[in-house]
Amino acid sequence: MDLFVHDGLLWKHRAQIKNLIPTRILNSILLGFPKIYQHKLINFETNMCPTTFEKFLFELNSTLGVAGNIVECGTARGGSCAIMANYLKKIKSNKLIYAFDSFSGFHPDEARQEENQLTRRPLVFAFKKTGLGYFQKKMEVLGHKDRVFPIKGYFQDTLNIYLPESICFAFVDCDLSNSLDYCLEQIWPKLSVGGKILIDDYLSPFYPGVKKIVDNFILNKRSTLTSKIIHSFNCLEKLA
Ligand SMILES: C[S@@+](CC[C@H](N)C(=O)[O-])C[C@H]1O[C@@H](n2cnc3c(N)ncnc32)[C@H](O)[C@@H]1O
């Protein structure tokens, strides 16, 4: 049963099934019955599989003794954010999460450019089935209103103003190259020594730009970091 749920047809097509449900109806069902978020097929609405998340939380946990708070760049409907917040609540950590997203999908110019040059995926209309209001209500019904702070807007307009002064852990899951590059450059000076940045899709065939940007970043900062690949993440730890 578990195999079927995680790796079978239903798991594979869950995003398409979800897309068939009108957003308003989907939102009111989920917000009205928040227990549904916990179902294995919903998994708080992240596309990451539960085994990947165990590794993710292990890395997050390893930075909780480090100064600073947590940043997420690329929140969408708040799946990974909710899972991080659940974990912090469970272990009674008082770390806060700053969740950055346009809450309306990719920047159209960047999406178009990447569609033409790097991937055959349609990007311009991706991740539009979200919104700041939905995200805030979701955090409220899950009991994370006082821990999670959403910052709406394109990273290029928000990070330099709203990033916390000190960061222990950052999850960067924004798919597109220019935005990823910008996030890494903004986060790095504020990341505490011993802190980590976890970048999603490092090995994804759908977003080949991610690996190029991360490899280049590692090359430029090689004396101050270590890097390890975990599933399709790259995890950078700041050494100095
Ligand atoms: C893959 S989704 C994030 C999924 C989420 N981390 C999860 O696992 O539930 C990528 C998100 O990055 C956001 N994004 C990408 N580039 C952005 C930019 N320049 N500014 C703001 N948001 C951006 C998109 O709006 C989208 O919601």
The ligand as a MOL file (V3000), in Angstrom:
LIG
                    3D

  0  0  0     0  0            999 V3000
M  V30 BEGIN CTAB
M  V30 COUNTS 27 29 0 0 0
M  V30 BEGIN ATOM
M  V30 1 C 8.8030 24.8140 -6.8330 0
M  V30 2 S 7.8060 26.1030 -6.2230 0 CHG=1
M  V30 3 C 8.1120 26.0490 -4.4790 0
M  V30 4 C 7.5460 24.7950 -3.8280 0
M  V30 5 C 7.6280 24.7510 -2.3350 0
M  V30 6 N 8.9770 24.9710 -1.8500 0
M  V30 7 C 7.1430 23.4080 -1.8190 0
M  V30 8 O 7.9230 22.4290 -1.8260 0
M  V30 9 O 5.9990 23.3110 -1.3990 0 CHG=-1
M  V30 10 C 8.7180 27.4940 -6.7620 0
M  V30 11 C 8.1790 28.8510 -6.2960 0
M  V30 12 O 9.1720 29.8420 -6.5270 0
M  V30 13 C 8.5220 31.0650 -6.7830 0
M  V30 14 N 9.4610 31.9610 -7.4780 0
M  V30 15 C 10.3250 31.6510 -8.4620 0
M  V30 16 N 11.0330 32.7360 -8.8400 0
M  V30 17 C 10.6010 33.7630 -8.0480 0
M  V30 18 C 10.9820 35.1260 -7.9170 0
M  V30 19 N 11.9220 35.6850 -8.6770 0
M  V30 20 N 10.3740 35.8610 -6.9840 0
M  V30 21 C 9.3990 35.3310 -6.1840 0
M  V30 22 N 8.9910 34.0490 -6.2510 0
M  V30 23 C 9.6000 33.2680 -7.1760 0
M  V30 24 C 7.3240 30.6710 -7.6500 0
M  V30 25 O 6.3060 31.6490 -7.5360 0
M  V30 26 C 6.9230 29.3230 -7.0310 0
M  V30 27 O 5.8790 29.5030 -6.1150 0
M  V30 END ATOM
M  V30 BEGIN BOND
M  V30 1 1 1 2
M  V30 2 1 2 3
M  V30 3 1 2 10
M  V30 4 1 3 4
M  V30 5 1 4 5
M  V30 6 1 5 6
M  V30 7 1 5 7
M  V30 8 2 7 8
M  V30 9 1 7 9
M  V30 10 1 10 11
M  V30 11 1 11 12
M  V30 12 1 11 26
M  V30 13 1 12 13
M  V30 14 1 13 14
M  V30 15 1 13 24
M  V30 16 1 14 15
M  V30 17 1 14 23
M  V30 18 2 15 16
M  V30 19 1 16 17
M  V30 20 1 17 18
M  V30 21 2 17 23
M  V30 22 1 18 19
M  V30 23 2 18 20
M  V30 24 1 20 21
M  V30 25 2 21 22
M  V30 26 1 22 23
M  V30 27 1 24 25
M  V30 28 1 24 26
M  V30 29 1 26 27
M  V30 END BOND
M  V30 END CTAB
M  END
